[in-house]
């Protein structure tokens, strides 16, 4: 089941991934896991963390995503 929050996190990941890699990742949902490019699976929390890491690669600034 995906909520608006899940969709927002996935969209932010796609946009940030595109900025870093020049292509959009293939993202699918399999139960409570998110599958990226057909192999790596993540929870929504881990995908949020990966998005912050990718943002850091773009800006060089630490993004405190945990509130």
TIPATOR-511525 format. One record per atom (N, C-alpha, C, O): residue in one letter; x, y, z. Coordinates in steps of 0.02 Angstrom, whole numbers, padded with zeros to 5 digits, always signed. Atoms other than C-alpha are relative to their C-alpha. Layout:
AXYZ...
***
This chain:
X+00042-00059+00000X+00000+00000+00000X+00044+00062+00000X+00090+00069+00041X-00039-00062+00001X+00070+00169-00047X-00045+00059+00019X-00103+00062-00001X+00035-00060-00021X+00018+00332+00030X+00029+00060-00038X+00077+00052-00075X-00028-00060+00031X+00045+00510-00029X+00071+00012+00023X+00113+00035-00015X-00067-00008-00027X+00197+00514+00085X+00049-00044-00039X+00103-00022-00058X-00043+00046+00037X+00270+00361-00001X+00013+00026-00071X+00069+00026-00095X-00007-00026+00068X+00237+00435-00173X+00046+00061-00001X+00085+00069-00048X-00042-00059-00003X+00320+00598-00121X+00073-00020+00009X+00117+00008-00024X-00069+00022-00011X+00476+00509-00056X+00028-00032-00064X+00085-00018-00082X-00023+00032+00062X+00487+00404-00215X+00013+00052-00054X+00063+00047-00089X-00010-00053+00050X+00467+00558-00325X+00062+00040+00014X+00100+00056-00032X-00061-00037-00018X+00602+00652-00230X+00062-00041-00016X+00111-00014-00041X-00057+00044+00017X+00718+00502-00250X+00012+00000-00075X+00069+00007-00097X-00007+00002+00073X+00683+00492-00437X+00032+00065-00026X+00078+00063-00067X-00026-00065+00024X+00717+00678-00463X+00073+00009+00020X+00114+00032-00021X-00069-00009-00024X+00876+00678-00358X+00046-00050-00036X+00102-00031-00055X-00039+00051+00035X+00939+00516-00438X+00015+00025-00071X+00070+00017-00096X-00009-00026+00068X+00912+00596-00609X+00052+00055-00002X+00093+00057-00048X-00049-00055-00002X+01012+00750-00561X+00071-00027+00006X+00117+00001-00023X-00067+00028-00011X+01159+00642-00506X+00022-00044-00058X+00080-00041-00079X-00018+00051+00049X+01154+00505-00639X-00020+00014-00072X+00000-00023-00117X+00021-00016+00068X+01072+00586-00790X-00053-00045-00029X-00067-00043-00088X+00055+00043+00021X+00934+00456-00799X-00044-00015+00061X-00021-00012+00118X+00045+00017-00055X+00782+00409-00697X+00008-00074+00017X+00017-00115-00028X-00003+00070-00019X+00789+00248-00598X-00067-00034-00013X-00119-00001-00014X+00063+00039+00004X+00660+00110-00626X-00019-00017+00072X+00018-00052+00107X+00022+00010-00069X+00563+00108-00463X-00068-00036-00001X-00115-00013-00033X+00063+00036-00008X+00429-00020-00421X-00010-00015+00074X+00037-00013+00114X+00017+00014-00069X+00341-00064-00260X-00019-00074+00005X-00062-00098-00033X+00013+00072-00011X+00340-00244-00197X-00016-00009+00074X+00030-00017+00114X+00020+00004-00071X+00241-00255-00036X+00022+00062+00037X+00003+00118+00019X-00026-00056-00040X+00329-00147+00093X+00069+00022-00022X+00101+00063+00011X-00067-00015+00024X+00490-00138-00007X-00005+00037-00067X-00053+00028-00105X-00004-00037+00063X+00538-00022-00150X+00060-00028-00038X+00116-00031-00013X-00051+00032+00042X+00636-00103-00291X+00026+00053-00048X-00013+00086-00084X-00032-00050+00043X+00760+00009-00383X+00041-00036-00053X+00083-00078-00037X-00034+00029+00057X+00821-00040-00556X-00002-00077-00001X+00045-00109-00024X+00012+00071+00005X+00754-00216-00535X+00040-00045+00047X+00033-00106+00045X-00039+00045-00043X+00875-00276-00402X+00003+00023+00072X-00014-00016+00117X-00007-00023-00069X+00906-00169-00247X-00069+00015+00030X-00110+00048-00002X+00064-00014-00034X+00761-00164-00122X+00013+00039+00064X+00061+00027+00100X-00007-00044-00057X+00737-00033+00012X-00067+00011+00033X-00119+00004+00002X+00060-00024-00035X+00613+00020+00144X-00008+00074-00018X+00038+00104-00046X+00012-00071+00016X+00537+00194+00126X+00049+00043+00040X+00072+00095+00014X-00049-00038-00040X+00651+00256+00267X+00069-00001-00031X+00103+00051-00031X-00066+00005+00031X+00807+00193+00180X+00001+00040-00065X+00051+00071-00081X+00002-00039+00062X+00751+00272+00015X+00005+00074+00016X+00037+00111-00021X-00006-00069-00022X+00732+00436+00107X+00072+00017+00018X+00096+00071+00001X-00071-00009-00017X+00908+00416+00176X+00044+00003-00063X+00089+00045-00068X-00037-00001+00062X+00975+00377+00002X-00009+00066-00038X+00037+00091-00069X+00013-00064+00032X+00892+00534-00065X+00042+00055+00031X+00069+00097-00004X-00041-00050-00036X+00980+00638+00068X+00073-00007-00020X+00108+00043-00029X-00070+00012+00021X+01146+00557+00020X+00012+00026-00070X+00064+00056-00084X-00007-00025+00068X+01118+00596-00163X+00000+00076-00002X+00039+00107-00039X+00001-00073-00004X+01074+00776-00120X+00068+00026+00024X+00093+00077-00001X-00066-00020-00025X+01237+00787-00023X+00052-00003-00056X+00096+00039-00060X-00046+00005+00056X+01330+00729-00179X-00008+00059-00048X+00041+00080-00079X+00012-00057+00044X+01250+00873-00276X+00024+00065+00033X+00059+00104+00001X-00012-00065-00033X+01268+01013-00148X+00061+00002+00043X+00089+00055+00055X-00056+00001-00047X+01407+00955-00034X-00020+00017+00070X+00022+00021+00115X+00025-00018-00066X+01296+01000+00113X-00036-00059+00031X-00070-00097-00003X+00035+00053-00035X+01233+00880+00244X-00074+00019+00007X-00090+00075+00028X+00072-00011-00005X+01043+00865+00237X-00027-00039+00059X-00030-00101+00056X+00026+00034-00060X+00971+00825+00408X-00073-00017-00014X-00117+00023-00002X+00067+00020+00018X+00820+00727+00351X-00039-00027+00059X-00100-00034+00056X+00034+00025-00060X+00781+00660+00524X-00022+00059+00043X+00018+00101+00061X+00025-00055-00042X+00671+00775+00623X-00031-00028+00064X-00054+00010+00106
***
